[in-house]
Amino acid sequence: MKLFLRILRWAIVVIVVVATGLLVAAHWVESRDSDEEIAEDFRDAPVRPVVHRYRVNDRTIRYMETDEPGQDTLPVVLFVHGAPSSSSFFSKFFKDTTLLRRARLVAVDRPGYGYSDYGRVETSIVKQARLLQPLIDRYRKARFFMIVGSSYGGSVSARIAMNNPNLVDHVVFVSSALGPGLEHTYPISYWIDRPPLRWLIPPLLRLANDEKLAHHRALTEILPDWPKIKAAVTFLHGQRDELVYPTNVAFGRTHLVNANSKEFLLPENRHDIVFNKREYMTEIIVNILNTYAHSVNPRNSPTPEYLTTTH
């Protein structure tokens, strides 16, 4: 019995030390790149993105875009990240010459993330989309406008498409949370939402947790407006995704009563598609852009039929 208690005490000490170390380390991990870090990262890249900021009332939004001669005539692809993350999540796409030849690429720090008022959370999808609207308006004259939304970024992308049915031509939902309740919430999310644990959580994780706990309500708020989406839609989701369930795809297709849609379900993937299937994502995006390029009437054109449903 004494040996058991001694082992238990040491196990508790080890767990506490490890947990404390992880928390301390997490406070130093912000999952964002400064303007200077972006410039250095792309110093030898074929195209160097330009960083911009704009203000909406008392909020600041940062985004980066490719801005090379002639790109203003290309289709626009806007990447919207999930949580916790930032626009830097999509940096590798900005170095892909296959994409760069076909589109002007844009990535935004969602409100509270990156350098868009880091740490200042906004849990309403409606308000987040409203804060991103000036960025959407910037590309109003684009001949073709596509949004690629990952995870929570898909929720915001859906709202943007609802608000701009005559501007957004295509939405790619990647592992996106779309239906209220169709995602897993770990019990620890509720524990760390209350003091004193809340005070110990790094800002980045606190942001993501606040969004997570408010997600059901935020998605319910936009539920009546799904018929407003007229853009063509592509779903890309892992069938083993235990964080944001694959049933979000069925939800989306059911509620897209005024839009064409196609789905790509990856049998071996979890919530990791942007990391582990980036090339496949690029293939899908490029095929959509090629379909647009060869279309007589590209606006709201259907998703390409020649892509396989698994990869």
C-alpha positions as a Markdown table, in Angstrom:
| # | Residue | x | y | z |
|---|---|---|---|---|
| 1 | Met | 0.0 | 0.0 | 0.0 |
| 2 | Lys | 2.8 | 2.4 | 0.9 |
| 3 | Leu | 4.5 | 1.6 | -2.4 |
| 4 | Phe | 1.3 | 2.3 | -4.3 |
| 5 | Leu | 0.9 | 5.7 | -2.6 |
| 6 | Arg | 4.5 | 6.6 | -3.2 |
| 7 | Ile | 4.0 | 5.8 | -6.9 |
| 8 | Leu | 0.7 | 7.7 | -7.0 |
| 9 | Arg | 2.4 | 10.8 | -5.5 |
| 10 | Trp | 5.2 | 10.7 | -8.0 |
| 11 | Ala | 2.8 | 10.2 | -10.9 |
| 12 | Ile | 0.8 | 13.3 | -9.7 |
| 13 | Val | 4.0 | 15.3 | -9.4 |
| 14 | Val | 5.1 | 14.3 | -12.9 |
| 15 | Ile | 1.6 | 15.1 | -14.4 |
| 16 | Val | 1.6 | 18.5 | -12.7 |
| 17 | Val | 5.2 | 19.3 | -13.8 |
| 18 | Val | 4.5 | 18.2 | -17.4 |
| 19 | Ala | 1.2 | 20.1 | -17.5 |
| 20 | Thr | 2.8 | 23.3 | -16.1 |
| 21 | Gly | 5.6 | 23.0 | -18.6 |
| 22 | Leu | 3.1 | 22.6 | -21.5 |
| 23 | Leu | 1.2 | 25.7 | -20.3 |
| 24 | Val | 4.4 | 27.7 | -20.0 |
| 25 | Ala | 5.5 | 26.6 | -23.5 |
| 26 | Ala | 2.0 | 27.3 | -24.9 |
| 27 | His | 2.2 | 30.9 | -23.7 |
| 28 | Trp | 5.2 | 31.4 | -26.0 |
| 29 | Val | 3.5 | 29.8 | -29.0 |
| 30 | Glu | 1.2 | 32.3 | -30.7 |
| 31 | Ser | 0.8 | 30.6 | -34.1 |
| 32 | Arg | 1.3 | 33.8 | -36.0 |
| 33 | Asp | 4.0 | 35.5 | -38.0 |
| 34 | Ser | 4.8 | 39.2 | -37.8 |
| 35 | Asp | 5.0 | 41.4 | -40.9 |
| 36 | Glu | 8.8 | 41.1 | -40.7 |
| 37 | Glu | 8.7 | 37.3 | -40.3 |
| 38 | Ile | 6.4 | 37.0 | -43.3 |
| 39 | Ala | 8.8 | 39.1 | -45.4 |
| 40 | Glu | 11.8 | 36.9 | -44.3 |
| 41 | Asp | 9.8 | 33.7 | -45.0 |
| 42 | Phe | 9.1 | 34.8 | -48.5 |
| 43 | Arg | 12.4 | 36.5 | -49.2 |
| 44 | Asp | 13.4 | 33.8 | -51.8 |
| 45 | Ala | 9.8 | 32.9 | -52.8 |
| 46 | Pro | 8.7 | 33.4 | -56.4 |
| 47 | Val | 6.0 | 35.8 | -55.3 |
| 48 | Arg | 6.2 | 37.9 | -52.1 |
| 49 | Pro | 2.8 | 38.6 | -50.5 |
| 50 | Val | 2.1 | 42.2 | -49.3 |
| 51 | Val | 0.6 | 42.7 | -45.8 |
| 52 | His | -2.2 | 45.2 | -45.3 |
| 53 | Arg | -4.5 | 46.3 | -42.5 |
| 54 | Tyr | -7.8 | 48.1 | -42.3 |
| 55 | Arg | -10.1 | 49.2 | -39.5 |
| 56 | Val | -13.8 | 48.7 | -38.8 |
| 57 | Asn | -14.7 | 51.0 | -36.0 |
| 58 | Asp | -12.3 | 50.0 | -33.2 |
| 59 | Arg | -11.2 | 46.7 | -34.7 |
| 60 | Thr | -8.1 | 46.1 | -36.9 |
| 61 | Ile | -8.0 | 43.3 | -39.5 |
| 62 | Arg | -4.7 | 42.2 | -41.1 |
| 63 | Tyr | -4.5 | 40.3 | -44.3 |
| 64 | Met | -1.8 | 39.4 | -46.9 |
| 65 | Glu | -2.2 | 39.2 | -50.6 |
| 66 | Thr | -0.2 | 38.4 | -53.7 |
| 67 | Asp | 0.2 | 41.7 | -55.6 |
| 68 | Glu | 2.2 | 41.1 | -58.8 |
| 69 | Pro | 1.8 | 42.9 | -62.1 |
| 70 | Gly | -1.2 | 41.5 | -64.0 |
| 71 | Gln | -2.7 | 39.7 | -61.0 |
| 72 | Asp | -5.5 | 42.1 | -60.7 |
| 73 | Thr | -7.1 | 40.3 | -63.7 |
| 74 | Leu | -6.9 | 36.9 | -62.1 |
| 75 | Pro | -9.5 | 35.1 | -60.0 |
| 76 | Val | -9.2 | 35.7 | -56.3 |
| 77 | Val | -8.9 | 32.9 | -53.7 |
| 78 | Leu | -9.4 | 33.9 | -50.1 |
| 79 | Phe | -8.2 | 31.6 | -47.3 |
| 80 | Val | -10.0 | 31.8 | -43.9 |
| 81 | His | -8.3 | 29.9 | -41.1 |
| 82 | Gly | -9.7 | 27.9 | -38.2 |
| 83 | Ala | -8.9 | 28.0 | -34.5 |
| 84 | Pro | -6.3 | 28.3 | -33.0 |
| 85 | Ser | -4.5 | 29.6 | -36.1 |
| 86 | Ser | -3.8 | 32.6 | -38.3 |
| 87 | Ser | -3.2 | 33.6 | -41.9 |
| 88 | Ser | 0.3 | 32.0 | -41.6 |
| 89 | Phe | -1.5 | 28.6 | -41.6 |
| 90 | Phe | -1.8 | 28.9 | -45.4 |
| 91 | Ser | 1.8 | 30.1 | -46.2 |
| 92 | Lys | 2.7 | 27.1 | -48.2 |
| 93 | Phe | -0.1 | 27.8 | -50.6 |
| 94 | Phe | 1.4 | 31.2 | -51.3 |
| 95 | Lys | 4.6 | 29.5 | -52.5 |
| 96 | Asp | 2.8 | 27.1 | -54.9 |
| 97 | Thr | 3.5 | 28.3 | -58.4 |
| 98 | Thr | 0.7 | 26.1 | -59.7 |
| 99 | Leu | -1.7 | 28.3 | -57.8 |
| 100 | Leu | 0.2 | 31.6 | -58.3 |
| 101 | Arg | -0.1 | 31.3 | -62.0 |
| 102 | Arg | -3.9 | 31.0 | -61.8 |
| 103 | Ala | -5.1 | 33.2 | -59.0 |
| 104 | Arg | -4.5 | 36.1 | -56.7 |
| 105 | Leu | -4.1 | 34.6 | -53.3 |
| 106 | Val | -5.4 | 36.3 | -50.1 |
| 107 | Ala | -5.3 | 35.1 | -46.5 |
| 108 | Val | -6.8 | 37.0 | -43.5 |
| 109 | Asp | -6.2 | 36.9 | -39.7 |
| 110 | Arg | -9.7 | 36.4 | -38.3 |
| 111 | Pro | -10.7 | 38.8 | -35.5 |
| 112 | Gly | -8.7 | 38.0 | -32.4 |
| 113 | Tyr | -6.1 | 35.9 | -34.2 |
| 114 | Gly | -2.7 | 36.7 | -35.8 |
| 115 | Tyr | -2.4 | 40.5 | -35.9 |
| 116 | Ser | -6.1 | 41.3 | -36.0 |
| 117 | Asp | -6.4 | 42.5 | -32.4 |
| 118 | Tyr | -4.7 | 39.4 | -31.0 |
| 119 | Gly | -6.4 | 38.1 | -27.9 |
| 120 | Arg | -9.7 | 40.0 | -28.4 |
| 121 | Val | -12.2 | 37.3 | -29.1 |
| 122 | Glu | -15.4 | 37.7 | -31.2 |
| 123 | Thr | -17.6 | 34.6 | -30.8 |
| 124 | Ser | -20.4 | 35.7 | -33.2 |
| 125 | Ile | -20.0 | 34.4 | -36.7 |
| 126 | Val | -22.3 | 37.1 | -37.9 |
| 127 | Lys | -20.1 | 39.8 | -36.5 |
| 128 | Gln | -16.9 | 38.1 | -37.7 |
| 129 | Ala | -18.3 | 38.1 | -41.3 |
| 130 | Arg | -19.2 | 41.8 | -40.9 |
| 131 | Leu | -15.6 | 42.6 | -39.9 |
| 132 | Leu | -14.3 | 40.8 | -42.9 |
| 133 | Gln | -16.7 | 42.5 | -45.3 |
| 134 | Pro | -14.4 | 45.4 | -46.3 |
| 135 | Leu | -11.9 | 42.7 | -47.5 |
| 136 | Ile | -14.6 | 41.1 | -49.6 |
| 137 | Asp | -15.5 | 44.5 | -51.0 |
| 138 | Arg | -11.9 | 45.0 | -52.0 |
| 139 | Tyr | -12.3 | 42.3 | -54.6 |
| 140 | Arg | -15.8 | 43.1 | -55.7 |
| 141 | Lys | -14.6 | 43.6 | -59.3 |
| 142 | Ala | -12.9 | 40.2 | -59.5 |
| 143 | Arg | -14.2 | 38.1 | -62.3 |
| 144 | Phe | -14.2 | 35.0 | -60.1 |
| 145 | Phe | -14.1 | 35.0 | -56.3 |
| 146 | Met | -13.5 | 31.8 | -54.3 |
| 147 | Ile | -13.3 | 31.3 | -50.5 |
| 148 | Val | -11.4 | 28.4 | -48.9 |
| 149 | Gly | -12.5 | 28.0 | -45.3 |
| 150 | Ser | -10.9 | 25.6 | -42.9 |
| 151 | Ser | -12.6 | 24.3 | -39.7 |
| 152 | Tyr | -14.1 | 27.3 | -37.9 |
| 153 | Gly | -13.1 | 29.4 | -40.9 |
| 154 | Gly | -15.6 | 27.4 | -42.9 |
| 155 | Ser | -18.4 | 28.7 | -40.5 |
| 156 | Val | -17.3 | 32.3 | -41.2 |
| 157 | Ser | -17.0 | 31.5 | -45.0 |
| 158 | Ala | -20.5 | 30.3 | -45.0 |
| 159 | Arg | -21.8 | 33.5 | -43.5 |
| 160 | Ile | -19.8 | 35.6 | -46.0 |
| 161 | Ala | -21.3 | 33.6 | -48.9 |
| 162 | Met | -24.8 | 34.2 | -47.4 |
| 163 | Asn | -24.1 | 38.0 | -47.2 |
| 164 | Asn | -22.7 | 38.1 | -50.8 |
| 165 | Pro | -24.7 | 35.8 | -53.0 |
| 166 | Asn | -23.9 | 37.8 | -56.1 |
| 167 | Leu | -20.2 | 38.2 | -55.4 |
| 168 | Val | -18.9 | 34.8 | -54.0 |
| 169 | Asp | -18.7 | 32.3 | -56.9 |
| 170 | His | -17.3 | 29.2 | -55.1 |
| 171 | Val | -16.7 | 28.1 | -51.5 |
| 172 | Val | -14.4 | 25.2 | -50.5 |
| 173 | Phe | -15.3 | 23.9 | -47.0 |
| 174 | Val | -12.3 | 22.1 | -45.6 |
| 175 | Ser | -13.1 | 20.1 | -42.4 |
| 176 | Ser | -15.6 | 22.8 | -41.8 |
| 177 | Ala | -18.0 | 23.0 | -38.8 |
| 178 | Leu | -21.3 | 24.0 | -40.3 |
| 179 | Gly | -24.2 | 22.3 | -38.4 |
| 180 | Pro | -25.0 | 23.2 | -34.8 |
| 181 | Gly | -23.7 | 20.4 | -32.5 |
| 182 | Leu | -21.9 | 18.5 | -35.2 |
| 183 | Glu | -18.5 | 18.6 | -33.5 |
| 184 | His | -16.9 | 17.3 | -30.4 |
| 185 | Thr | -16.3 | 19.4 | -27.3 |
| 186 | Tyr | -13.9 | 18.0 | -24.8 |
| 187 | Pro | -14.9 | 18.2 | -21.1 |
| 188 | Ile | -11.8 | 20.1 | -20.3 |
| 189 | Ser | -13.2 | 23.0 | -22.5 |
| 190 | Tyr | -15.8 | 23.6 | -19.8 |
| 191 | Trp | -13.3 | 23.3 | -16.9 |
| 192 | Ile | -10.8 | 25.8 | -18.3 |
| 193 | Asp | -13.6 | 28.3 | -19.0 |
| 194 | Arg | -13.8 | 29.2 | -15.3 |
| 195 | Pro | -11.3 | 30.8 | -13.0 |
| 196 | Pro | -8.7 | 30.1 | -11.8 |
| 197 | Leu | -7.9 | 27.7 | -14.8 |
| 198 | Arg | -9.0 | 30.3 | -17.3 |
| 199 | Trp | -6.3 | 32.7 | -16.0 |
| 200 | Leu | -3.6 | 30.1 | -16.7 |
| 201 | Ile | -4.6 | 29.3 | -20.3 |
| 202 | Pro | -2.6 | 31.0 | -23.0 |
| 203 | Pro | -4.5 | 33.7 | -25.0 |
| 204 | Leu | -4.4 | 31.6 | -28.2 |
| 205 | Leu | -6.0 | 28.6 | -26.6 |
| 206 | Arg | -8.5 | 30.8 | -24.7 |
| 207 | Leu | -9.6 | 32.4 | -27.9 |
| 208 | Ala | -10.2 | 29.0 | -29.5 |
| 209 | Asn | -12.0 | 27.7 | -26.4 |
| 210 | Asp | -14.3 | 30.8 | -26.3 |
| 211 | Glu | -15.3 | 30.3 | -29.9 |
| 212 | Lys | -15.8 | 26.6 | -29.3 |
| 213 | Leu | -18.2 | 27.0 | -26.4 |
| 214 | Ala | -20.2 | 29.6 | -28.3 |
| 215 | His | -20.2 | 27.8 | -31.6 |
| 216 | His | -23.5 | 26.0 | -31.3 |
| 217 | Arg | -25.3 | 29.3 | -30.6 |
| 218 | Ala | -23.3 | 31.1 | -33.4 |
| 219 | Leu | -24.2 | 28.4 | -36.0 |
| 220 | Thr | -27.8 | 28.4 | -34.9 |
| 221 | Glu | -28.0 | 32.1 | -35.5 |
| 222 | Ile | -27.1 | 31.7 | -39.2 |
| 223 | Leu | -29.1 | 28.6 | -39.7 |
| 224 | Pro | -32.1 | 30.3 | -41.4 |
| 225 | Asp | -29.9 | 31.9 | -44.0 |
| 226 | Trp | -28.4 | 28.9 | -45.8 |
| 227 | Pro | -30.8 | 29.3 | -48.7 |
| 228 | Lys | -29.1 | 32.6 | -49.4 |
| 229 | Ile | -25.9 | 30.8 | -50.6 |
| 230 | Lys | -25.8 | 30.7 | -54.4 |
| 231 | Ala | -22.1 | 30.0 | -54.8 |
| 232 | Ala | -21.0 | 26.5 | -56.0 |
| 233 | Val | -19.7 | 24.5 | -53.0 |
| 234 | Thr | -17.0 | 21.9 | -52.6 |
| 235 | Phe | -16.8 | 19.9 | -49.4 |
| 236 | Leu | -13.5 | 18.3 | -48.4 |
| 237 | His | -13.6 | 16.3 | -45.2 |
| 238 | Gly | -11.8 | 13.4 | -43.4 |
| 239 | Gln | -14.1 | 10.5 | -42.7 |
| 240 | Arg | -12.1 | 9.8 | -39.5 |
| 241 | Asp | -12.5 | 13.4 | -38.3 |
| 242 | Glu | -13.5 | 13.1 | -34.6 |
| 243 | Leu | -13.3 | 16.8 | -33.9 |
| 244 | Val | -15.6 | 18.2 | -36.6 |
| 245 | Tyr | -17.8 | 15.3 | -37.7 |
| 246 | Pro | -18.1 | 14.3 | -41.3 |
| 247 | Thr | -21.9 | 14.7 | -40.9 |
| 248 | Asn | -21.3 | 18.4 | -41.5 |
| 249 | Val | -21.1 | 17.5 | -45.2 |
| 250 | Ala | -24.5 | 16.0 | -45.2 |
| 251 | Phe | -25.8 | 18.9 | -43.2 |
| 252 | Gly | -24.4 | 21.4 | -45.7 |
| 253 | Arg | -25.7 | 19.6 | -48.8 |
| 254 | Thr | -29.1 | 19.4 | -47.3 |
| 255 | His | -29.3 | 23.1 | -46.6 |
| 256 | Leu | -27.8 | 24.3 | -49.9 |
| 257 | Val | -31.1 | 24.5 | -51.6 |
| 258 | Asn | -29.9 | 27.1 | -54.1 |
| 259 | Ala | -26.4 | 26.0 | -54.8 |
| 260 | Asn | -24.5 | 23.2 | -56.6 |
| 261 | Ser | -22.3 | 21.1 | -54.5 |
| 262 | Lys | -19.9 | 18.2 | -54.6 |
| 263 | Glu | -18.1 | 16.3 | -51.8 |
| 264 | Phe | -14.7 | 14.7 | -51.4 |
| 265 | Leu | -14.5 | 12.4 | -48.4 |
| 266 | Leu | -11.1 | 11.2 | -47.5 |
| 267 | Pro | -11.3 | 7.8 | -45.7 |
| 268 | Glu | -8.0 | 7.9 | -43.9 |
| 269 | Asn | -7.9 | 11.5 | -42.8 |
| 270 | Arg | -8.9 | 13.1 | -39.5 |
| 271 | His | -9.0 | 16.9 | -38.8 |
| 272 | Asp | -5.6 | 17.2 | -40.6 |
| 273 | Ile | -6.3 | 17.8 | -44.3 |
| 274 | Val | -4.6 | 21.2 | -44.6 |
| 275 | Phe | -1.4 | 19.7 | -43.1 |
| 276 | Asn | -1.4 | 16.3 | -44.7 |
| 277 | Lys | -3.4 | 16.8 | -48.0 |
| 278 | Arg | -2.2 | 20.2 | -49.1 |
| 279 | Glu | -1.3 | 19.0 | -52.6 |
| 280 | Tyr | -4.7 | 17.4 | -52.9 |
| 281 | Met | -6.4 | 20.6 | -51.8 |
| 282 | Thr | -4.3 | 22.5 | -54.3 |
| 283 | Glu | -5.4 | 20.0 | -57.0 |
| 284 | Ile | -9.1 | 20.7 | -56.2 |
| 285 | Ile | -8.7 | 24.5 | -56.1 |
| 286 | Val | -6.8 | 24.4 | -59.4 |
| 287 | Asn | -9.4 | 22.3 | -61.1 |
| 288 | Ile | -12.1 | 24.7 | -59.9 |
| 289 | Leu | -10.1 | 27.6 | -61.4 |
| 290 | Asn | -9.6 | 25.7 | -64.6 |
| 291 | Thr | -13.3 | 25.0 | -64.9 |
| 292 | Tyr | -13.9 | 28.7 | -64.4 |
| 293 | Ala | -11.3 | 29.6 | -67.1 |
| 294 | His | -13.1 | 27.4 | -69.6 |
| 295 | Ser | -16.6 | 28.4 | -68.7 |
| 296 | Val | -18.7 | 30.7 | -70.8 |
| 297 | Asn | -20.7 | 31.8 | -67.8 |
| 298 | Pro | -18.4 | 31.2 | -64.8 |
| 299 | Arg | -20.5 | 32.7 | -62.0 |
| 300 | Asn | -21.9 | 30.0 | -59.8 |
| 301 | Ser | -20.6 | 27.3 | -62.1 |
| 302 | Pro | -20.8 | 23.7 | -60.8 |
| 303 | Thr | -17.9 | 22.0 | -59.2 |
| 304 | Pro | -15.7 | 19.9 | -61.5 |
| 305 | Glu | -17.1 | 16.4 | -62.2 |
| 306 | Tyr | -13.8 | 14.9 | -63.2 |
| 307 | Leu | -12.2 | 14.9 | -59.8 |
| 308 | Thr | -12.2 | 11.6 | -57.9 |
| 309 | Thr | -14.1 | 11.4 | -54.6 |
| 310 | Thr | -11.2 | 9.8 | -52.7 |
| 311 | His | -7.5 | 10.2 | -52.7 |
